[in-house]
Amino acid sequence: MDRVTRALIHLDDSSGIVGDALQELIDLYAHAFEQAPPANPRTLASRLIAAQFDDPGCIMHTDHGLLHQMSRRRTSAAPSPIRHVRPTLSRMTSNALHRALTLPGDPVLRPLPRQVAFLLEELQAPPRLAAHLRAVHDVAHQLVDWAEQHYPQLDFDRHAVLFGAATHDIGKILHPEELSWPGSTHEVAGHDLLIARGVTEGLARFARNHASWNAPGISTDDLLVSVADKVWKGKRVTDLEQLLIDRLSEAGHQRTWEAFVALDDVLDHIAQDAERRLAFQAGHPVAPGIG
């Protein structure tokens, strides 16, 4: 919402058409909160407080803890300028987390899937975790794009891989100490957190399995997430890569060394930006904060 209104700030809306359209968008946002308010009352309260408008023609109030939007057009003949209808919705979450989720990065990192970003905001995830998930998700995106182009017969679920990469470390919200020190407690915790939020087992499993590539029943989806979680920082793990090479060789009807060369080339290319991805992650604080 904030991006939309910033883009429209200098628009001549003398007819009021854009203002009406924006009002409909605000109403839709409010209705969504009414239908599915955040489970955490503190999150709901913070978003209610943050959703303030400069335009006195727009009134916010609560009823039974839910958000309602009441719209009253000004009685004055003068139109309400767009610049006075700027909601501060980007402040629903800490500024630091918002930056981690939205700054482009260098290299430019793709945004997380919308449902994942919303979940991180609701849970007030550490900004550094959000930055890390973006880096791994972006690398996973590069891997699946490459696999689809060069190994079209490889059996994997693109959506699952990208969701898994975007959420693999989400358990560190509950165990933030593992953002700074080694630990695996976040793995089962992340799986259970996603299940509790209604995520299917088929998607939640990556939070638990991303470091268990030698376990029985590990799929190609799991291997792609695990490789992305290593190569984003330039780390190469031979036994993990060999498992993926075997899948590639079979799918592409290649000799093992041919699949090795193909995977090695793309991982080398991805690893070239590892230091810049690491710098992007380090540029965001571990503590949620407001900064």
N, C-alpha and C positions, 0 to 999 in steps of 0.2 A: 504494500500500500504506500509506504513511504517513497519508494522508487517511482511509482506512478505519479504521485502528486509533485515530486521534485521535477519530473519531466514536464509537468503541465504548469509550473509555477508562473511562467511568463505568457501563458496563453490568454488571448482575449476571449473571455467567456461572457460577453455582454448578453448573449441570448439565454444563458443559464443552462444550455444543453449539457455541457461537460459537467457542470456542478450536479445536475440531476443524475447523470450516469455514475459519477463518483459516489453520490449518495446511495445509489442502488448497490454499489460495491461494498460500501460500509455496512449497509443493512444485511447483505449476504454474510459478511464476516461476523456480525453480531449474531445472526441466526445460527451460524455454525457453532458458536460458543454455547448458545442456548441448547442446541441439540446434543452436543458432546463436550461439556465443560471439562477442563483438565482435572485429573483425579486428585492432584495435589492442591488443597485449598490455598496454599501460599502462592502457588503459581497463578491461580485464578485471580487472587487479590492483586498481585503485582501487575497483571495484564490490565485489570480494570483501572488501576491507578495510572498506568502508562497511556491508556487510550483516551487522551485528552485532545480537545479540538479548540482552535482559536476562534472558530466561528460560533457566536452565541446562538445561532439558529439551530445548533445541534446539541441535544441534551442527552447525557448518559445517566442511567440510574440502574440500581440493582433491585432484584426482587427474588427472595428466597435463595440468595447466593448466586443467581444466574445473571448473565449479561443480557440486557435489553437495549435496543437502540430506538430512541424516540426522535423523530425528525419534525421540525417545525420551520417552515420557510419564513424568511423575514417578511414583515409587513411593509417594510420600506420599499419604495420603488427601485432603489439602487440595487443592482445585482451583487451577490456575494462573491468577492474575488476568490479565485482558486487559491491564492496564496494564504488565505485565511481559513482554508479547510484542510490544513496539513496535519494529519494524525501523527503522533509520535510512536507508531506501532513498532518501529525498529528497536525501541527501548523496552519491549516486552522481556527481553533477556539482557544480560549484561552486555555493555558495549564491547568488552573484550571477546566474548563468545561470538557476538555478531560479526566482529572483524574476522575471526578465525573461519567463520562459515561463508563469508562473502568476499574477502579480499582476493584478487585474482591470483596472486603468487607469482613467482618467477622460478621455473617456468609456470605458465598459466595452468592452474589446476581446475578441473571441472567441479561444479558444485555437487554436493551430495544429493542423493535422491530426496525429494521433498519430504517424504514421510520420515526419513531418518533425521533430517535437519530439524523437523518439528519435534521429534522425540528428544533430541539433544537439547533443544531449547527448553522443553518442558521439564527435563530432569536437571537443568542447569549444569550441563557437562563442563568439565574443565576445558578452557579454550585450547590448550595444547593437545588434548585428546581429539577435539574437532579437527584441528589442523592435521594431526596424524592420520585420522580416518580419511580426510580429503586426499592426502598424498597417496595412500594405499589404494583408495578407490580409483584415482586417476590412473595409476599404474595398471590396475586390473582392467580398466577400460582399454588401455593400449594393448594389453595382452589378448583380450577377447576380440578386439578388432583385427589383430594380426592373425589369430587362430581362425577366425571366420574366413579371412582372405586366403590363407595358405593351407589350411586344413579343414575344408568345408565338411568333410565327413566325420570330424571329431565330435563325439557325443558329449555335449555339455549344455547347460542352461545359462544363457547370457544374463538374464535377469537375476538368477540366483547368485551367480558369481559377483555381480556388481553390488547386490544387497549385502552379500557376505563380507566383501571387502570393506564396505561402508560401515559395518557394525561389528567387525570381528573383535575389537577391543572394548566394546561398550561396557563390559563389566568393570572397567577401570573407573567408571563413575562411582562405583561402590568401593573400589579399592584404589584410590588415587595414588597411594604410595608406589604402586607398580608402574606409574608413569615415569618415576625417577629411578626405581630399583627393580632388579629382576624379580619375577614372581609369576605364578600361574593361577593364583586364587581367582583372578578375574575371569578365567575361562568358563568355568561352570556357572559362576555368578552372572556373567553376561548372558549365557544361554537361558538361565532361569528368569532373568529380567525381561528378556524378549518374549518368552513364553507367557509371562504374567501380563504383558502388554498386548497379547493377542496375536503375536507373530507365530506362524506355523513352525512345526518342528523342522520341516525341510529348509527353512530359511534361518531359523534360530541356531541350527547346529554349528554354523561356521564360528560362532563365538566360542564354542567349546572345542572344536576340532582343528582350528587353524594352526596349531603347533603339534598336531598328532598325525603327521602324514604317513607314518609307518603302521598305523592302526588298521585292523581288518575293516574292509568295507569302505575305505576312503575312495571317493569318486573323483573324476576329472575336475568337477567343480571345486572340490576341496583343494586339490593340488594347485589349481590356478590361483585361488585365494592365498594359499600358503606361499607360493612363489612371489606373488605381488607383495606380500608382507615382508619378504626378504629383500627383493631386488630394488624396492623403492629407495633404500638407503645404500645400495651398491653391494649388498651382501649376496654371495653365491654359495649355495648349499648343494653339494654334489649329489648326495643320495636323494634329496628331494627332486632335483632337476632330472635325475635319471628315471624316476617314476613317471614324470611327465613325458620325457623323451620316449619311453616305451609306449605310452598311449598315442603319441604323435606318429611314431613309426608304424604302429598297427593301423591307425586311421588313414595315413597317407600312403600305405603300401610302400614304405621306404626301408632301406637298411638303417640300422641303428645310428651309424655314424652320420648319415645324411640328416636325420632328424636332430641329432646333436648339433650339427653345424647350424641348422636353421634356427633352433632355439637359442643357441649361444649368441648368434648375431643379434637377435632382437633384444636379448637381455643385456648384452653389452651396450646397445644403443640406449636402452632405458636407463642403465646405470650411469650414463654420462651426466645426467642431471641430478644425481643423488645428493651431491653436496648442496645444491640449491634447494632441494626439497627438505633436507635436514635443517638448513638455515630458516626456511619458512616455518617449520615446526618449532624450532627453538625461539622464534620471534614471538611466540604466544605463551602467556603465563600458564603455569600449572594450576594455580588457584583460580576459582571462578571470578571473583572480584567484580568491580564495576568499572575498572579503568579502561 
